[in-house]
Protein backbone atom coordinates (compact mmCIF):
# COMPACT_ATOMS: atom_id res chain seq x y z
CA UNK A 1 0.00 0.00 0.00
CA UNK A 2 1.29 3.43 -0.95
CA UNK A 3 0.40 6.85 0.43
CA UNK A 4 0.79 10.09 -1.51
CA UNK A 5 -0.56 13.58 -2.05
CA UNK A 6 -1.69 15.00 -5.40
CA UNK A 7 -2.36 18.74 -5.77
CA UNK A 8 -4.83 20.40 -8.14
CA UNK A 9 -6.70 17.34 -9.38
CA UNK A 10 -9.39 19.46 -11.06
CA UNK A 11 -10.28 22.96 -12.24
CA UNK A 12 -11.43 23.86 -8.69
CA UNK A 13 -7.92 23.43 -7.30
CA UNK A 14 -8.92 20.47 -5.13
CA UNK A 15 -6.33 18.04 -3.82
CA UNK A 16 -6.31 14.48 -2.62
CA UNK A 17 -4.44 12.22 -0.28
CA UNK A 18 -4.41 8.75 -1.79
CA UNK A 19 -3.93 5.22 -0.48
CA UNK A 20 -3.30 3.00 -3.50
CA UNK A 21 -1.58 -0.09 -4.94
CA UNK A 22 -2.84 -2.54 -2.35
CA UNK A 23 -4.44 -5.96 -2.04
CA UNK A 24 -7.32 -7.01 0.18
CA UNK A 25 -4.89 -8.29 2.83
CA UNK A 26 -3.47 -4.77 3.26
CA UNK A 27 -6.96 -3.25 3.33
CA UNK A 28 -7.80 -5.67 6.17
CA UNK A 29 -4.65 -4.67 8.07
CA UNK A 30 -5.53 -0.99 7.74
CA UNK A 31 -9.12 -1.57 8.83
CA UNK A 32 -7.89 -3.46 11.88
CA UNK A 33 -5.43 -0.66 12.74
CA UNK A 34 -8.20 1.97 12.49
CA UNK A 35 -10.59 -0.12 14.59
CA UNK A 36 -8.07 -0.95 17.32
CA UNK A 37 -5.96 2.22 17.49
CA UNK A 38 -8.53 4.95 16.85
CA UNK A 39 -11.89 3.55 17.86
CA UNK A 40 -11.03 1.15 20.67
CA UNK A 41 -7.85 2.71 22.16
CA UNK A 42 -8.70 6.31 21.16
CA UNK A 43 -5.11 6.96 20.07
CA UNK A 44 -3.91 8.69 16.92
CA UNK A 45 -2.78 6.50 14.04
CA UNK A 46 0.43 7.50 12.27
CA UNK A 47 0.07 5.91 8.86
CA UNK A 48 3.81 6.12 8.07
CA UNK A 49 4.54 3.85 11.05
CA UNK A 50 2.45 1.00 9.63
CA UNK A 51 4.90 -1.48 8.10
CA UNK A 52 2.69 -2.21 5.08
CA UNK A 53 2.41 1.46 3.99
CA UNK A 54 5.05 3.04 1.76
CA UNK A 55 5.12 6.83 2.04
CA UNK A 56 5.82 8.67 -1.22
CA UNK A 57 5.58 12.43 -0.65
CA UNK A 58 3.51 13.02 2.48
CA UNK A 59 2.69 11.80 5.97
CA UNK A 60 -0.83 11.22 7.28
CA UNK A 61 -1.99 10.99 10.87
CA UNK A 62 -5.56 9.94 11.70
CA UNK A 63 -6.99 11.59 14.82
CA UNK A 64 -10.28 11.49 16.66
CA UNK A 65 -12.20 14.75 16.78
CA UNK A 66 -15.60 15.88 18.03
CA UNK A 67 -16.76 16.66 14.49
CA UNK A 68 -15.86 15.49 10.99
CA UNK A 69 -13.32 17.98 9.60
CA UNK A 70 -11.49 15.73 7.10
CA UNK A 71 -7.87 16.09 6.03
CA UNK A 72 -6.07 19.33 6.85
CA UNK A 73 -2.47 20.50 6.38
CA UNK A 74 -0.33 23.58 6.81
CA UNK A 75 2.71 22.50 4.79
CA UNK A 76 1.38 19.98 2.20
CA UNK A 77 3.70 17.31 3.60
CA UNK A 78 2.18 16.57 7.01
CA UNK A 79 -1.54 15.85 6.79
CA UNK A 80 -4.01 15.21 9.61
CA UNK A 81 -7.39 13.57 9.23
CA UNK A 82 -9.86 14.70 11.90
CA UNK A 83 -13.02 12.59 12.08
CA UNK A 84 -15.45 11.70 14.84
CA UNK A 85 -15.76 8.08 16.01
CA UNK A 86 -18.86 7.82 13.79
CA UNK A 87 -16.86 9.25 10.88
CA UNK A 88 -14.24 6.54 11.28
CA UNK A 89 -16.98 3.89 11.56
CA UNK A 90 -18.39 5.14 8.23
CA UNK A 91 -14.87 4.98 6.78
CA UNK A 92 -14.54 1.33 7.86
CA UNK A 93 -17.85 0.52 6.16
CA UNK A 94 -16.63 2.16 2.94
CA UNK A 95 -13.39 0.14 3.13
CA UNK A 96 -15.13 -3.20 3.84
CA UNK A 97 -15.64 -4.31 0.20
CA UNK A 98 -11.89 -3.87 -0.43
CA UNK A 99 -11.17 -6.19 2.52
CA UNK A 100 -13.36 -8.97 1.14
CA UNK A 101 -11.96 -9.33 -2.38
CA UNK A 102 -9.54 -7.89 -4.91
CA UNK A 103 -11.03 -5.07 -6.97
CA UNK A 104 -10.03 -2.21 -9.24
CA UNK A 105 -12.80 0.05 -7.94
CA UNK A 106 -12.12 3.14 -5.83
CA UNK A 107 -13.79 4.88 -2.90
CA UNK A 108 -13.55 8.32 -1.35
CA UNK A 109 -13.37 7.71 2.41
CA UNK A 110 -15.47 10.70 3.45
CA UNK A 111 -17.92 13.10 1.85
CA UNK A 112 -17.07 16.55 3.18
CA UNK A 113 -17.01 19.92 1.46
CA UNK A 114 -13.29 20.61 1.96
CA UNK A 115 -10.40 21.07 -0.51
CA UNK A 116 -8.66 17.74 0.24
CA UNK A 117 -10.33 14.39 -0.50
CA UNK A 118 -9.21 11.00 0.82
CA UNK A 119 -9.05 8.35 -1.93
CA UNK A 120 -8.84 4.58 -1.34
CA UNK A 121 -7.97 2.96 -4.67
CA UNK A 122 -6.14 -0.31 -5.37
CA UNK A 123 -5.40 0.81 -8.93
CA UNK A 124 -4.61 4.40 -7.95
CA UNK A 125 -7.24 5.92 -10.27
CA UNK A 126 -10.49 7.74 -9.62
Secondary structure as the mmCIF struct_conf table of DSSP 4:
data_model
#
loop_
_struct_conf.conf_type_id
_struct_conf.id
_struct_conf.beg_label_comp_id
_struct_conf.beg_label_asym_id
_struct_conf.beg_label_seq_id
_struct_conf.end_label_comp_id
_struct_conf.end_label_asym_id
_struct_conf.end_label_seq_id
STRN STRN1 UNK A 2 UNK A 6
BEND BEND1 UNK A 10 UNK A 10
TURN_TY1_P TURN_TY1_P1 UNK A 11 UNK A 12
STRN STRN2 UNK A 15 UNK A 20
BEND BEND2 UNK A 21 UNK A 21
HELX_RH_AL_P HELX_RH_AL_P1 UNK A 24 UNK A 33
HELX_RH_PI_P HELX_RH_PI_P1 UNK A 34 UNK A 40
TURN_TY1_P TURN_TY1_P2 UNK A 41 UNK A 41
STRN STRN3 UNK A 45 UNK A 46
HELX_RH_3T_P HELX_RH_3T_P1 UNK A 47 UNK A 49
BEND BEND3 UNK A 50 UNK A 50
TURN_TY1_P TURN_TY1_P3 UNK A 51 UNK A 52
STRN STRN4 UNK A 54 UNK A 55
BEND BEND4 UNK A 56 UNK A 57
STRN STRN5 UNK A 59 UNK A 64
BEND BEND5 UNK A 66 UNK A 67
STRN STRN6 UNK A 70 UNK A 73
BEND BEND6 UNK A 74 UNK A 77
STRN STRN7 UNK A 78 UNK A 83
HELX_RH_AL_P HELX_RH_AL_P2 UNK A 85 UNK A 100
BEND BEND7 UNK A 101 UNK A 101
STRN STRN8 UNK A 106 UNK A 108
BEND BEND8 UNK A 109 UNK A 109
BEND BEND9 UNK A 113 UNK A 115
STRN STRN9 UNK A 116 UNK A 121
TURN_TY1_P TURN_TY1_P4 UNK A 122 UNK A 123
BEND BEND10 UNK A 124 UNK A 124
#
